[in-house]
Amino acid sequence: MITVYFSGTGNSGYISRRFSAYMGIECHSIEEDLDFGPLFRNTDVIAFCYPIYGSSVPRIMREFVAKYQNIIRKKRLIIFCTQMVFSGDGAKAFTRLIPGCERNVIYAEHFHMPNNICNFPLFPIRERERIRKKRAADQKLKLVCHHIQNGISKKRGWSPFSALLGKLQNTSFPKLEEKGRSSFSADLDCTQCGLCVKICPMHNLQLENGNVIQKNNCTLCYRCINRCPQKAATVFLKRKPKRQYKGVSGSNPG
């Protein structure tokens, strides 16, 4: 078994690394410079973990899965998704990427994690929320590992009600996602330090003539917004974040 994940600001990375440590297995980010083909061929079970956006799998993870789908469809799967409030069928959304793979899922779970949308006033970054959700996630992870080690199967998001809740978001999200591809901007406080260029998982940004230029390829992960030293980066809303999200540990955004 191995774990493979995408994490924009640290939540999915935290779940993936903790799960892998409990289970004693390898853990890899899809951003690593690896040929995942041999890794996938030499394992029986692949655990995927990703943040859920609008009850949909992030585009960066969709593109990764498309690249290796012929191998993945033959494997048993564990699916974890991280969410702020609810996603409905966030874990089951993965199975829509590879027709027929649903029958191979042996476990699926949702983890409620701290908010990372730092430039939206209705969702403030709160320390108490971070502590509370981290504690709850740790407890759930231990139970999940106990279930898997003892052959207990659970599939969160598989019910008709979950599918209905998912549709409340995922029917409109594709248009929002497409609009978001070109929504990055940096305000006048930008010092052209190049950090956002370096950390962007989509290689969407570059420095040109003293400005940060985008290539219309944003995956809406919010990593640049939460890590910009000047709080100059924004996506969608042209609003400075009052407080950035520093990851579930409180200090490590990766």
N, C-alpha and C positions, 0 to 999 in steps of 0.2 A: 504494500500500500504506500502511496505517496500523496502529499497534499500540494495543490497548485492553486495560487490565488492572485487576484488583483486587489490592490488596496490604494485608494486615493490619498487618504489622510491618516491611515493607521488602524482603523477599526477592523477591517477584514484581515489585515496582516496580523493583528494581535490574536484574533480567533484562530487563524491558521497555525501560527507558531505555537500557541498554547496547546491546541489539539494535537499537533505533531509531537510536541514534547511529552504529553501524556501517553500517547500511543507508541512512542519510540520509532517514528518514521521520518523520512525525508520531507522537507518543505521547501518549495520554490515559488518565487514570484514569477509571473509571466513576463516581467520586464527583464529578467536575467538573460544574458547572452548565451543561451543554451539551445541545442537541438533537442526538443522534448520528445521527438519521435522514439529514440531508443529507450528513454526513461519510461514512456508509456507502454511500449511493447513488452518490457521486462517486469511489468507489475500487473497484478490481478485486479486491484481496486484503486481508483483515483478519486480523491476527495477534492472537490472544487469549492472555492469560497470567493465571494464577490459582494460588493455593496449593491443594493438594489436601487435603481433609479426609476421612479414612476412605474413600479411593478414590472420593470423590464431589466434585462441583463445589460450592463454597460457595453457600449459599442466596442471598446477595446477588448473586452472578454469575448464578445461575439466573434470578432475577427480572429482571435486566437483559436477559439474552438473550431471555426470553419477551416482553419489551416490543418488541424489534426483530427477532423471528425471521423475519418475512415478508421482510425485506430480507436478513438474514444468510444465509438458505437459498439465495440466488441467487449468493453470493460464493464465491470460492476462499478457503480457510482455512489458516492456520498456527496450531498450537495448542502452547503451552508450559505446563507445570505445574511448580511447585516443590514439593519434598517433602523430608522429613527423612531417611527411610530408604527406603521403597519404597511404590508405590501400585498396582503391577500395570498396570492400564489407565487410569491417571489422565488422560492426554491424550485417549484415546478416549472417556472418560466425557462429554466435551463433546458428542460427536456424538449421545448419547442425549437431549440436550435438544431437538434439532431433527431429527425423523425425515427421513431422506433426505439429510442434509447430509454424511454420511460420504464420499460419492463426491467431494466438493469439497475434501477435505483434501489439501493438497500437501506438508505437512511437519508432523511432531509430535515433540516431544522432552520429556523429563523432566530437571529440574535438581535435583541434590542440594544442599540449602542448609542453613545452620546451624539448630540447634534454637531455637525461640522459645517453647516450652512451659515457662515459667520456674517454674511452681508445682508441678511434678511431679518428685519426687526421683529417679526413674529416668532422667530426661533433664536432666542439669545443663547449665548454660550454660558453655561452655568457649571460651576465647580461641583455643586451637590449632585447634579445630574450625572456628571462624569463618574463620581465615586459610587453612586448607587447602581448605575448600569454596569460598571466594571465588576462590582461584587456579584450582581445577578448573572452576568455572563460567565463568570468563573464557576459559579455553582451549576449553571446549566451545562457547561462544558464537561464537568466531572460526571454528571448524569449521562450525557451523550456518550462519553467514552465507556462508561459502565455498560450501557445498552449495547454498543457495538461489540465490545469484548465478549459479551454474553449472548450474542446472536439475536438480540432484540431489534426488530425493525420498526421504525417510526417515520412517517412521511408528512411533515408539516406542509400545509398549502395544497393538499390533494382533494379537499372536499369541494363540492359545488359552491358552497358559500364563499370559500376562499377564492375560487375562480371569479365569482361575481365581484368581490371586493377588488380583485386585481384589475378587472375590466374598468373599474371606476377611474383608474389611472392609466393603464397601458394602452387604451384606445386613443388617448390624446397625446401621450408622451412622444411618439415618433416625430410629430411636427415641432414640439418643443425642443427635442434633441437636435433636429436639423437646424433650427434657428440658433441653438446654442453653439454650433460649430464655429461661428464667427463672432461670438459675443464677448471675447476677452478684450480688455483694455487696461492700460496703465495710465494713472493720472500724473500730474505735474510733480508729485513727490518722488516719482521713480528716479533712482540714481544710476540706472543701467548697470547694476551689479552683476547681472546675468544669472542670478540664482534660478529664476523662473524658467529660463531657457534650459538650464542644466537639468532641472528636476521634472520637466514636463514629460509624462509617459508617452505622449503621442508625438513628441518632437514637433510640436505645433508652433513654437516660438523661436525667434532669432533676433539678434541685435543687428540693427542696420542704421547707419548714420545717426547713432546716439539714441535710437528709439527701439522699443520692443515691438517687433512686427509679428503678426499671427498669420498662419497658413490655412485658416478655416478648417482646422482638424481637431478642435477641442472635444474632449470626451466628458466634460463637466465633472471632473473628479474633485475640484476645489483645492487641489494641492498648492497651486501657486498663490491663491488668495490667503490661505492659512499660514504660508511660510514666508511671504514677502516681508523683508525687514522694515519697510516703510509703509506697509499696509496700502500699497499703491495699486495692487492688482485687483481687478474685479471681473466677474462673469455675470452676465445678464444685468443685474442692477448696478448702476454707476454710483455705488455708495461704499464709502470706506467702512470696513469692519471695525467695530469698537473693540472687539476682543477676538483673537484668533484661536482656533482649535489646535491644541498641541498634541493630539493623540490621546488614546485611552489611558496611557500611563501618566499623562500630564506633562511630559517633557519630550517625548520622542514621536515625531509626526510620521515616521516611516513604518 
